[in-house]
Each structure stands twice: as C-alpha cells, then as structure tokens.
Amino acid sequence: MSIGKLFLASISSGIVTQEELMWVAANQLSFSRCEQAAALKLGHFMDSGHIQLGCRI
C-alpha cells in the first residue's frame, strides 16, 4: 500500500477504513515530504467531513 493510492481511493470513494488509518499512523515516520503532505490532506478532508471513516464494499 502507498499513501498516494490510499489518498486517491479515499477521495474517489469518500471512505477511509480504520485499517488504512492505522497503516498511516504506523508508517508516518518513514513518509517523504510529499507523502506527509498527502497524509495531512487526507486528515483535513476527514476533519471537514469530505471523507468518512467506514468500510468499502
């Protein structure tokens, strides 16, 4: 998994799973600056309600 693919999947579906968020938290120290920016944007979208915590079917 990569943060870029996760970000795009979350934007297109409007959903991020708990497992994906746990992966982001566990790997955030190894992210490049670009990956850190994507993770921050993902967090902002979650805070604003554009992306919801849930499951994909």
N, CA and C atoms as an extended XYZ file, in Angstrom:
171
Properties=species:S:1:pos:R:3:atomname:S:1:resname:S:1:resid:I:1 pbc="F F F"
N         0.848       -1.169        0.000 N   MET     1
C         0.000        0.000        0.000 CA  MET     1
C         0.894        1.233        0.000 C   MET     1
N         0.424        2.267       -0.659 N   SER     2
C         1.142        3.539       -0.608 CA  SER     2
C         0.148        4.637       -0.242 C   SER     2
N         0.648        5.706        0.316 N   ILE     3
C        -0.223        6.796        0.745 CA  ILE     3
C        -0.885        7.446       -0.458 C   ILE     3
N        -0.203        7.464       -1.597 N   GLY     4
C        -0.790        8.043       -2.808 CA  GLY     4
C        -2.017        7.272       -3.269 C   GLY     4
N        -1.896        5.950       -3.321 N   LYS     5
C        -3.037        5.116       -3.723 CA  LYS     5
C        -4.157        5.216       -2.698 C   LYS     5
N        -3.803        5.238       -1.431 N   LEU     6
C        -4.798        5.368       -0.367 CA  LEU     6
C        -5.526        6.697       -0.485 C   LEU     6
N        -4.784        7.760       -0.723 N   PHE     7
C        -5.377        9.091       -0.856 CA  PHE     7
C        -6.356        9.131       -2.026 C   PHE     7
N        -5.943        8.614       -3.177 N   LEU     8
C        -6.810        8.630       -4.354 CA  LEU     8
C        -8.052        7.768       -4.156 C   LEU     8
N        -7.888        6.603       -3.545 N   ALA     9
C        -9.034        5.730       -3.290 CA  ALA     9
C       -10.006        6.387       -2.314 C   ALA     9
N        -9.483        7.065       -1.324 N   SER    10
C       -10.334        7.726       -0.338 CA  SER    10
C       -11.066        8.912       -0.939 C   SER    10
N       -10.393        9.663       -1.776 N   ILE    11
C       -11.030       10.810       -2.427 CA  ILE    11
C       -12.147       10.336       -3.357 C   ILE    11
N       -11.889        9.283       -4.117 N   SER    12
C       -12.891        8.828       -5.085 CA  SER    12
C       -14.091        8.166       -4.410 C   SER    12
N       -13.869        7.474       -3.293 N   SER    13
C       -14.973        6.783       -2.628 CA  SER    13
C       -15.584        7.579       -1.479 C   SER    13
N       -14.821        8.514       -0.914 N   GLY    14
C       -15.297        9.265        0.245 CA  GLY    14
C       -15.192        8.479        1.543 C   GLY    14
N       -14.474        7.351        1.490 N   ILE    15
C       -14.356        6.454        2.648 CA  ILE    15
C       -12.885        6.136        2.898 C   ILE    15
N       -12.526        6.063        4.174 N   VAL    16
C       -11.228        5.534        4.582 CA  VAL    16
C       -11.510        4.529        5.698 C   VAL    16
N       -10.821        3.415        5.672 N   THR    17
C       -11.075        2.383        6.678 CA  THR    17
C       -10.172        2.577        7.888 C   THR    17
N       -10.566        1.959        8.970 N   GLN    18
C        -9.768        2.043       10.201 CA  GLN    18
C        -8.404        1.391        9.992 C   GLN    18
N        -8.352        0.299        9.247 N   GLU    19
C        -7.078       -0.377        8.980 CA  GLU    19
C        -6.135        0.528        8.191 C   GLU    19
N        -6.696        1.279        7.232 N   GLU    20
C        -5.875        2.192        6.446 CA  GLU    20
C        -5.324        3.314        7.324 C   GLU    20
N        -6.149        3.844        8.221 N   LEU    21
C        -5.666        4.883        9.128 CA  LEU    21
C        -4.601        4.354       10.074 C   LEU    21
N        -4.759        3.108       10.514 N   MET    22
C        -3.741        2.501       11.380 CA  MET    22
C        -2.437        2.333       10.606 C   MET    22
N        -2.515        1.984        9.321 N   TRP    23
C        -1.321        1.854        8.497 CA  TRP    23
C        -0.620        3.212        8.359 C   TRP    23
N        -1.399        4.269        8.129 N   VAL    24
C        -0.822        5.611        8.008 CA  VAL    24
C        -0.100        5.990        9.307 C   VAL    24
N        -0.751        5.753       10.431 N   ALA    25
C        -0.151        6.102       11.724 CA  ALA    25
C         1.123        5.304       11.988 C   ALA    25
N         1.131        4.027       11.614 N   ALA    26
C         2.290        3.180       11.873 CA  ALA    26
C         3.473        3.524       10.972 C   ALA    26
N         3.202        4.071        9.780 N   ASN    27
C         4.262        4.310        8.806 CA  ASN    27
C         4.595        5.777        8.585 C   ASN    27
N         3.983        6.672        9.338 N   GLN    28
C         4.151        8.096        9.057 CA  GLN    28
C         5.589        8.594        9.241 C   GLN    28
N         6.365        7.948       10.076 N   LEU    29
C         7.745        8.394       10.275 CA  LEU    29
C         8.636        8.119        9.067 C   LEU    29
N         8.229        7.188        8.208 N   SER    30
C         9.038        6.859        7.034 CA  SER    30
C         8.552        7.563        5.771 C   SER    30
N         7.526        8.416        5.868 N   PHE    31
C         6.998        9.113        4.698 CA  PHE    31
C         7.950       10.202        4.233 C   PHE    31
N         8.000       10.383        2.916 N   SER    32
C         8.719       11.523        2.348 CA  SER    32
C         7.877       12.780        2.572 C   SER    32
N         8.437       13.930        2.228 N   ARG    33
C         7.688       15.188        2.413 CA  ARG    33
C         6.406       15.196        1.594 C   ARG    33
N         6.467       14.665        0.390 N   CYS    34
C         5.282       14.599       -0.469 CA  CYS    34
C         4.226       13.668        0.139 C   CYS    34
N         4.662       12.547        0.663 N   GLU    35
C         3.741       11.611        1.302 CA  GLU    35
C         3.146       12.207        2.574 C   GLU    35
N         3.947       12.970        3.314 N   GLN    36
C         3.439       13.648        4.505 CA  GLN    36
C         2.349       14.642        4.133 C   GLN    36
N         2.549       15.345        3.032 N   ALA    37
C         1.541       16.310        2.572 CA  ALA    37
C         0.241       15.602        2.214 C   ALA    37
N         0.335       14.442        1.563 N   ALA    38
C        -0.865       13.679        1.213 CA  ALA    38
C        -1.582       13.200        2.470 C   ALA    38
N        -0.829       12.758        3.474 N   ALA    39
C        -1.435       12.303        4.728 CA  ALA    39
C        -2.122       13.471        5.439 C   ALA    39
N        -1.506       14.652        5.414 N   LEU    40
C        -2.131       15.828        6.021 CA  LEU    40
C        -3.416       16.212        5.293 C   LEU    40
N        -3.394       16.154        3.960 N   LYS    41
C        -4.597       16.466        3.192 CA  LYS    41
C        -5.705       15.467        3.501 C   LYS    41
N        -5.337       14.212        3.643 N   LEU    42
C        -6.315       13.188        4.000 CA  LEU    42
C        -6.954       13.528        5.346 C   LEU    42
N        -6.148       13.936        6.302 N   GLY    43
C        -6.662       14.338        7.607 CA  GLY    43
C        -7.574       15.552        7.526 C   GLY    43
N        -7.206       16.527        6.705 N   HIS    44
C        -8.041       17.716        6.545 CA  HIS    44
C        -9.388       17.357        5.924 C   HIS    44
N        -9.373       16.464        4.934 N   PHE    45
C       -10.626       16.034        4.311 CA  PHE    45
C       -11.501       15.283        5.313 C   PHE    45
N       -10.885       14.519        6.194 N   MET    46
C       -11.652       13.826        7.226 CA  MET    46
C       -12.231       14.834        8.223 C   MET    46
N       -11.426       15.804        8.627 N   ASP    47
C       -11.896       16.826        9.571 CA  ASP    47
C       -13.056       17.640        9.006 C   ASP    47
N       -13.007       17.901        7.694 N   SER    48
C       -14.054       18.719        7.075 CA  SER    48
C       -15.289       17.904        6.696 C   SER    48
N       -15.211       16.585        6.820 N   GLY    49
C       -16.367       15.736        6.526 CA  GLY    49
C       -16.473       15.257        5.100 C   GLY    49
N       -15.464       15.557        4.274 N   HIS    50
C       -15.495       15.100        2.889 CA  HIS    50
C       -15.166       13.611        2.770 C   HIS    50
N       -14.418       13.096        3.729 N   ILE    51
C       -14.079       11.679        3.788 CA  ILE    51
C       -14.547       11.153        5.136 C   ILE    51
N       -15.234       10.023        5.109 N   GLN    52
C       -15.794        9.425        6.320 CA  GLN    52
C       -15.049        8.158        6.666 C   GLN    52
N       -15.008        7.843        7.954 N   LEU    53
C       -14.451        6.570        8.417 CA  LEU    53
C       -15.515        5.514        8.199 C   LEU    53
N       -15.165        4.437        7.515 N   GLY    54
C       -16.142        3.397        7.222 CA  GLY    54
C       -15.478        2.190        6.601 C   GLY    54
N       -16.246        1.467        5.787 N   CYS    55
C       -15.702        0.299        5.092 CA  CYS    55
C       -16.110        0.359        3.636 C   CYS    55
N       -15.273       -0.195        2.796 N   ARG    56
C       -15.565       -0.266        1.363 CA  ARG    56
C       -16.116       -1.645        1.041 C   ARG    56
N       -17.111       -1.658        0.185 N   ILE    57
C       -17.716       -2.942       -0.215 CA  ILE    57
C       -17.238       -3.311       -1.586 C   ILE    57
